[in-house]
């Protein structure tokens, strides 16, 4: 392995101060280099984002929205940052081999926080008008596609992690699907973390579907080296009138990884969105998902599943905001927690005054396999319209002992009975995966994970 990663650390290492002070000093000293290696559309919002970050700092448990996840230790590590955009000496096509039989996707990679410039040689030609690539490159070749969208959702958020992303992100993944174009197969984006020193990646993704367009995106998060990683990724998605978008996120990283993800989706009239977020293996994860229903007749389905053990932590913080009438949303999150793992779920359903005829339903179900595992759940309803159908509910419990006894009485071993009950518990989330090959593979991975056989990413050659 060459020493280029170490050079990145020496060029951009933060002062050993810890916390936001180190990054504030870093930005003041290197903001010209950050801007030089990025795009003008990103730079136009950068100083304002930095000012916001200085004001807010990193989130702490004193904030209501972060009370269940303490990020202080993870954010105090002396990470390397690649602000000079030194090439990473790795070919992801050699490192990653997708083991989802029959998925037939358009395959793309982001290595740390840089879009890998060579597409899969097996990719077929994209439909006319579809653009997939680097935010930085597309900003140079098609600036008109970004100017009305980039930062529109993220720049309004009062969140220290989002502000940090706006200050330091230099690139990201870009996908544009023009009017009435239907992608014939899913787009697969693989985020690979690769370094021989503790490393932080910061990226900002932008996805645009025009009227009547249809697309599926599968995002896979993987780590390669046994160092400490922190990723801060913001993804903005715009789904126009009558468009259909499916977003699948699968995290299968090692236990030294801190994954901070923000997904912001804006839906126009009569659009349809399915988002499904699955964490199979991780260190510390916080997913913030906000979906705005900004047109009449929107359909939204938000699902999530967590399987955690050891000392793993997963916090899903979600908001579904009904701003217009005659919209439907359904939300389902399920957790299976073992050992000393910690889970958190905060789900907010907001119905504006004018959003009459809303139907919104939220469910969170959780199983604790040991008394040492912990779960915090906070479902919320905020309703200002009077003609609505809304509900929310949350449960925390253990496996059904009566069902387990019934199965054992019919010759099924205790361990197999536990496995069958846990798999049945997660199955309705898996059934909401509408890519058949992916659904079959997730079923297999979940079964292996529940058996304790899946401890690393199966898709990375180095991990095997």
C-alpha positions in Angstrom: 0.0 0.0 0.0 1.4 3.4 -0.9 1.6 6.2 1.6 -0.7 8.6 -0.1 -3.3 8.3 2.6 -0.7 9.3 5.2 0.2 12.3 3.0 -3.5 13.3 3.2 -3.4 13.2 6.9 -0.2 15.4 7.1 -1.6 17.9 4.7 -4.9 18.4 6.4 -4.8 17.0 9.9 -6.8 19.0 12.4 -5.1 20.5 15.4 -5.3 18.3 18.5 -8.0 20.4 20.2 -11.0 18.2 19.8 -14.5 19.2 19.2 -15.7 22.0 16.9 -12.9 24.4 17.7 -10.4 22.3 15.8 -12.6 22.4 12.6 -13.3 26.1 13.0 -9.6 26.7 13.0 -9.1 24.3 10.1 -11.7 26.1 8.0 -10.2 29.5 8.7 -6.8 28.2 7.7 -7.8 26.1 4.6 -11.0 27.6 3.3 -9.3 28.7 0.1 -8.0 25.1 -0.6 -11.4 23.7 0.2 -13.1 26.0 -2.3 -10.3 25.5 -4.9 -11.0 21.8 -5.1 -14.8 22.0 -5.2 -17.6 23.5 -7.3 -18.9 27.0 -7.4 -22.4 25.9 -6.6 -21.1 24.3 -3.4 -18.9 27.2 -2.6 -21.7 29.7 -2.9 -23.3 28.3 0.2 -20.1 27.3 2.1 -19.3 30.5 4.1 -22.9 30.7 5.3 -22.8 27.0 6.3 -19.6 27.6 8.2 -21.1 30.6 10.0 -24.1 28.3 11.0 -21.7 25.6 12.2 -19.8 28.2 14.3 -23.1 29.2 15.9 -24.5 25.7 16.5 -21.4 23.5 17.0 -21.6 19.8 17.1 -24.8 18.4 18.5 -24.8 17.1 22.1 -27.2 15.1 24.2 -28.4 18.4 25.7 -30.4 18.9 22.4 -33.8 17.2 22.3 -33.1 15.8 18.8 -29.9 14.2 19.9 -30.7 13.2 23.5 -30.4 9.4 22.8 -27.0 9.4 20.9 -23.9 10.8 22.4 -21.4 11.7 19.6 -18.9 13.6 21.7 -16.2 10.8 21.7 -16.6 10.0 18.0 -16.4 13.7 17.0 -13.3 14.3 19.1 -11.1 11.9 17.2 -8.2 13.4 15.2 -9.4 12.3 11.7 -7.6 12.9 8.4 -9.5 15.0 5.8 -8.7 15.0 2.1 -9.4 18.7 1.4 -6.6 18.7 -1.3 -8.3 15.9 -3.1 -5.3 13.6 -3.3 -6.2 10.5 -5.4 -7.0 7.4 -3.3 -4.8 4.5 -4.4 -7.6 1.9 -4.7 -9.7 0.5 -7.6 -13.1 -0.2 -6.1 -13.8 -2.7 -8.8 -11.0 -4.8 -7.4 -12.1 -4.3 -3.8 -15.9 -4.7 -4.1 -17.7 -7.6 -5.7 -21.4 -7.4 -5.4 -22.9 -10.7 -4.3 -26.5 -10.0 -5.0 -27.3 -12.5 -7.8 -29.3 -11.1 -10.6 -29.5 -7.5 -9.4 -28.3 -6.1 -12.8 -27.7 -2.6 -11.6 -26.0 0.5 -13.0 -23.0 0.4 -10.6 -21.1 3.5 -9.3 -18.7 4.1 -6.5 -17.7 6.9 -4.0 -14.4 6.1 -2.4 -14.3 8.0 0.9 -15.9 11.3 -0.3 -14.8 11.3 -3.9 -16.8 10.0 -6.9 -14.8 7.3 -8.7 -14.5 8.5 -12.3 -14.7 5.1 -14.1 -18.1 3.5 -14.4 -18.7 -0.3 -14.4 -17.6 -1.7 -17.8 -20.6 -3.9 -17.6 -23.0 -1.0 -17.3 -25.3 -0.7 -20.3 -25.8 2.8 -21.8 -28.0 5.0 -19.7 -31.3 6.2 -21.2 -31.2 9.4 -23.1 -30.9 12.4 -20.9 -30.0 10.6 -17.7 -27.0 12.0 -16.0 -25.1 10.2 -13.3 -21.7 11.4 -12.0 -19.8 13.7 -9.7 -21.5 16.8 -8.3 -18.3 18.7 -9.0 -18.1 17.6 -12.6 -21.8 18.0 -13.4 -21.6 21.5 -11.9 -19.1 22.4 -14.6 -20.9 20.7 -17.5 -24.5 21.2 -16.6 -24.6 24.1 -14.1 -28.3 24.8 -14.9 -29.3 21.4 -13.3 -27.8 22.3 -10.0 -28.5 26.0 -9.5 -32.2 25.6 -8.6 -31.7 22.5 -6.4 -28.4 22.2 -4.6 -28.7 23.2 -0.9 -32.3 24.1 -1.2 -33.4 21.6 1.5 -30.2 21.4 3.5 -29.4 25.1 3.9 -32.6 25.7 6.0 -31.8 23.1 8.6 -30.8 24.2 12.1 -28.5 21.2 12.6 -24.8 21.3 13.4 -24.0 18.2 11.4 -25.8 19.5 8.3 -24.0 22.8 8.7 -20.6 21.1 9.0 -21.4 19.2 5.8 -22.1 22.5 4.0 -18.8 23.9 5.1 -16.6 21.0 4.3 -18.2 18.8 1.6 -16.4 19.2 -1.7 -18.1 16.6 -3.9 -20.8 14.0 -4.0 -23.0 11.7 -6.1 -25.3 13.3 -8.7 -28.3 11.6 -10.5 -30.7 13.3 -12.9 -33.6 11.6 -14.5 -35.5 13.7 -17.1 -39.2 14.0 -17.7 -41.1 10.7 -18.2 -37.9 8.6 -18.4 -38.0 5.2 -16.6 -34.7 3.6 -15.5 -34.9 0.0 -16.6 -32.8 -1.2 -13.7 -31.7 0.1 -10.3 -28.7 2.4 -9.8 -26.3 1.0 -7.2 -24.1 3.5 -5.3 -21.4 1.9 -3.2 -19.7 4.1 -0.6 -16.4 2.5 0.3 -14.3 3.9 3.2 -10.6 3.2 2.6 -7.6 4.5 4.6 -4.7 3.4 6.7 -5.2 6.3 9.2 -8.3 7.4 11.0 -10.4 9.2 8.4 -13.4 11.4 7.9 -15.4 11.7 4.7 -17.8 14.5 4.0 -20.0 14.4 0.9 -23.2 16.0 -0.5 -25.4 14.1 -2.9 -28.1 15.5 -5.2 -30.9 13.4 -6.9 -33.4 15.0 -9.2 -36.4 13.2 -10.9 -38.4 15.3 -13.3 -42.2 14.9 -14.0 -43.2 11.3 -14.6 -39.7 9.9 -14.1 -39.1 6.6 -12.3 -35.9 5.4 -10.6 -34.6 3.1 -7.9 -31.4 3.8 -6.0 -29.6 1.3 -3.7 -27.0 2.9 -1.5 -24.5 0.4 0.1 -22.1 1.6 2.9 -19.0 -0.5 3.4 -15.6 -0.2 5.2 -12.4 -1.8 4.2 -9.6 -1.1 6.7 -9.6 -1.6 10.5 -9.2 2.1 11.3 -11.7 4.6 12.7 -14.0 6.1 10.1 -16.5 8.9 10.3 -18.8 9.7 7.4 -21.0 12.8 7.2 -23.2 12.5 4.1 -26.2 14.7 3.2 -28.5 13.6 0.4 -31.1 15.9 -1.2 -33.8 14.3 -3.3 -36.4 16.2 -5.5 -39.3 14.1 -6.8 -41.4 16.0 -9.3 -45.1 15.7 -10.2 -46.2 12.1 -10.9 -42.6 10.8 -10.4 -41.8 7.6 -8.5 -38.6 7.2 -6.5 -37.3 4.3 -4.4 -34.4 4.8 -2.0 -32.7 1.8 -0.3 -29.9 2.2 2.1 -28.0 -0.8 3.4 -25.3 -0.3 6.0 -22.8 -3.2 6.7 -19.7 -1.5 8.2 -17.3 -2.5 10.9 -17.7 -1.5 14.5 -15.1 1.4 14.4 -17.3 3.3 12.0 -19.5 6.3 12.9 -22.1 6.9 10.1 -23.9 10.2 10.2 -26.5 10.3 7.4 -29.0 13.0 6.5 -31.7 12.2 3.8 -33.9 15.1 2.7 -36.7 14.4 0.2 -39.1 16.8 -1.3 -42.3 15.5 -3.0 -44.4 17.3 -5.6 -48.0 16.7 -6.6 -49.0 13.0 -7.0 -45.5 11.7 -6.5 -44.6 8.4 -4.9 -41.7 7.7 -2.6 -40.5 4.5 -0.9 -37.5 4.8 1.5 -36.1 1.7 3.2 -33.1 2.0 5.6 -31.5 -1.2 6.9 -28.6 -1.5 9.3 -27.1 -4.9 9.5 -23.7 -4.2 11.1 -22.1 -1.0 12.3 -20.4 1.0 15.1 -22.4 4.1 15.7 -25.1 5.2 13.3 -27.4 8.2 13.2 -29.9 8.5 10.3 -31.9 11.7 10.0 -34.7 11.4 7.4 -37.1 14.2 6.5 -39.7 13.8 3.8 -41.8 16.9 2.8 -45.1 16.2 1.1 -45.4 19.5 -0.8 -48.1 18.6 -3.3 -51.6 17.0 -3.3 -51.9 13.3 -3.7 -48.5 12.2 -2.5 -47.8 8.6 -1.5 -45.0 8.0 1.0 -43.7 4.8 2.6 -40.8 4.9 5.0 -39.4 1.7 6.5 -36.4 0.8 8.5 -34.8 -2.2 10.2 -32.0 -2.5 12.7 -30.1 -5.6 13.9 -27.5 -4.8 16.5 -25.4 -6.6 19.1 -22.2 -6.1 21.0 -21.9 -2.3 21.8 -23.4 -1.1 18.5 -25.7 2.0 18.5 -28.3 3.0 15.9 -30.5 6.1 16.1 -33.1 6.7 13.4 -34.6 10.2 13.6 -37.5 10.7 11.1 -39.9 13.5 10.1 -42.8 13.1 7.6 -44.3 16.5 7.0 -47.8 16.8 5.4 -48.1 20.3 3.9 -50.9 19.6 1.3 -54.2 17.8 1.4 -55.1 14.2 0.2 -51.7 12.6 1.0 -50.9 9.3 2.5 -47.9 8.1 4.5 -47.0 4.9 6.2 -43.9 4.5 8.5 -42.6 1.2 10.0 -39.3 0.7 11.9 -38.3 -2.4 13.6 -35.2 -3.2 15.9 -33.7 -6.4 17.1 -31.2 -5.6 19.8 -28.8 -8.0 21.6 -25.9 -7.8 24.1 -25.2 -4.2 25.1 -26.4 -2.6 21.9 -28.5 0.6 22.0 -31.3 1.7 19.7 -33.2 4.9 19.4 -36.2 5.9 17.3 -37.8 9.4 17.1 -40.6 9.7 14.6 -42.5 12.9 13.9 -45.6 13.1 11.9 -46.6 16.7 11.2 -49.9 17.7 9.5 -50.3 21.3 8.5 -53.5 23.3 8.8 -54.3 23.0 5.1 -53.4 19.3 4.8 -57.0 18.0 5.1 -57.8 14.4 4.1 -54.4 13.3 5.4 -53.9 9.6 6.2 -50.7 9.0 8.2 -49.7 6.0 10.2 -46.5 5.3 12.1 -45.3 2.1 13.9 -42.2 1.2 15.8 -41.7 -2.3 17.1 -38.7 -3.5 19.1 -37.3 -6.7 20.5 -34.6 -6.8 23.2 -32.9 -10.2 23.3 -31.0 -9.5 26.5 -31.8 -7.2 29.5 -28.6 -5.4 28.9 -29.8 -4.1 25.5 -31.5 -0.7 25.5 -34.1 1.0 23.3 -35.5 4.5 23.4 -38.5 5.3 21.3 -40.4 8.6 20.9 -43.3 8.6 18.4 -44.9 12.1 17.9 -48.0 13.5 16.2 -48.4 17.2 15.6 -51.7 17.8 13.8 -53.3 21.1 12.8 -55.9 19.9 10.4 -59.3 18.5 11.6 -60.2 16.0 8.8 -57.4 13.4 9.1 -56.7 9.8 9.9 -53.5 9.5 11.9 -52.1 7.1 14.4 -48.8 6.1 16.0 -47.6 3.4 18.2 -44.5 1.9 19.7 -43.7 -1.3 21.7 -40.6 -2.7 23.4 -40.6 -6.3 24.4 -38.9 -9.7 24.2 -39.6 -12.7 22.0 -43.0 -14.4 22.4 -42.3 -17.2 24.8 -45.6 -18.8 24.2 -45.0 -19.0 20.5 -41.4 -20.3 21.2 -42.8 -23.0 23.5 -45.4 -24.0 20.9 -42.7 -24.4 18.2 -40.4 -26.4 20.6 -43.3 -28.7 21.4 -43.4 -29.6 17.7 -39.7 -30.6 17.6 -38.1 -27.3 16.7 -35.0 -26.6 18.7 -35.0 -23.5 21.0 -32.3 -21.8 18.9 -34.1 -22.4 15.6 -37.4 -21.3 17.2 -35.8 -18.0 18.3 -34.4 -17.5 14.8 -37.8 -18.2 13.1 -39.5 -15.7 15.5 -36.9 -13.0 14.9 -37.0 -13.5 11.1 -40.8 -13.3 11.1 -40.6 -10.1 13.1 -38.4 -8.4 10.5 -40.2 -9.8 7.5 -42.7 -7.1 6.8 -39.8 -4.5 6.4 -38.0 -6.8 4.0 -41.2 -7.3 2.0 -41.2 -3.6 1.3 -38.1 -4.1 -0.9 -39.4 -4.0 -4.4 -36.2 -5.2 -6.2 -36.7 -9.0 -6.1 -33.0 -9.9 -6.3 -32.2 -7.5 -3.5 -35.1 -8.7 -1.4 -33.9 -12.3 -1.7 -30.4 -11.4 -0.8 -31.5 -9.3 2.2 -33.5 -12.2 3.5 -30.3 -14.4 3.4 -28.2 -11.7 5.0 -30.7 -11.0 7.8 -30.9 -14.8 8.5 -27.0 -15.0 8.7 -26.9 -11.9 10.9 -29.5 -13.3 13.3 -27.5 -16.5 13.5 -24.4 -14.4 14.4 -22.6 -15.5 11.2 -22.4 -12.1 9.5 -19.7 -9.9 11.2 -18.3 -8.0 8.1 -19.4 -6.9 4.7 -19.6 -9.9 2.4 -19.2 -7.7 -0.7 -15.7 -6.6 0.0 -12.8 -8.8 -1.1 -10.5 -7.5 1.6 -13.1 -8.3 4.3 -13.5 -11.9 3.4 
